[in-house]
Amino acid sequence: MKKHLNDGNECIINKETPEQRVEDWEFAPGDVIGLDVFVSTGEGMPRELDIRTTVYKREMEQVYNLKSKHARQFFFIVNAKYPTLPFSIRGFEDLTGAKVGVRECLTHELLMDYPVLGDKKGEFIAQFKATVAINPKSTSILCGGKPLVNKDGYSTEKKIESKELNDLIARDLWKAEQPAKKKK
């Protein structure tokens, strides 16, 4: 991750396809990683639903002079309050003007929407996000690292067979550093 950016250039994807290929890279001290995990009770193939999106992000590379007064006013507020990070349309006082502004901004690709994903009827999809910093001697969860209280609802047919990998997963991410001894 970089300052004021939500998406990074390097990523780890679950399944590579010819359309989605990423280069190999290694974790290094000083890296800050946005961890974005999707879990599904179904096939694991999320699809865009016909539910209206309410979360958007500004596309920094696009420039266009908007026509309507509401759209220009909405876009001015977006640039002032949310120049680089995602925002919800609920954060605007004038919802009618915001809806008009969103429509025109999406038409001219000034905003990117975060679609609502789903699976087949009766199946659920959950998304977990966390920001992780890799320090020289430890790994720190900066935000989003709340442990799951009730893990009983999660089950899968897939199991990790490797004892070494299971031991690695079971280890705590936080390494407690020993306090330095005071000299007399």
C-alpha positions, 0 to 999 in steps of 0.5 A: 500500500502507498499513502492515500491509496487503497489499492496496491500494485502487488497482490496475491490472488486465489486462482490465476487465469490468463486474464488475471496474472500477477508477478511474484514478490516477497514480503519484506520489513517495512511493507504495509499490506492491505489484506482483503479476504472473501469467504463463501458458503457456496461455490466461491464464485461471487457475482455482481447483484442487482442491488444499488451500490452505495460505496464509491471511489474517485478515479484520479486519472480521469478528468471531465467538466460536468454539465449539471450544477448538482453534479459539479457541486457533488464532485467538488465535495468529493474532491474536498472530503474524499480525494483518494479513499472510498466513501459512502453516498450516505455521507452527503447532506443533499442526497438528491444532488448526490444521486444525480452527481453520482450518475453523471460521474459514473457515466464519465468514469470520474468515480469507480463503484464498489459492486455488491457481490453475492452467490446463489440464493441461500448462500452467503459471502463475507469479506474481511479486511485488515491492514498489516505492517511487516516490521523487522522483528514482528508483524503488526495488525494496524486495523481490522484485526479483530479475532472471530469470536464464534468459529463454529459457523465456518466449515469446509471440506478442504483441510491443510495436511502439512503439519508445518503449515498448520503450526505456522498458521497457529502461531500468534501474529504479534511477537512480544518484544522483551523490554530492554534491561536498565543499566545501574 
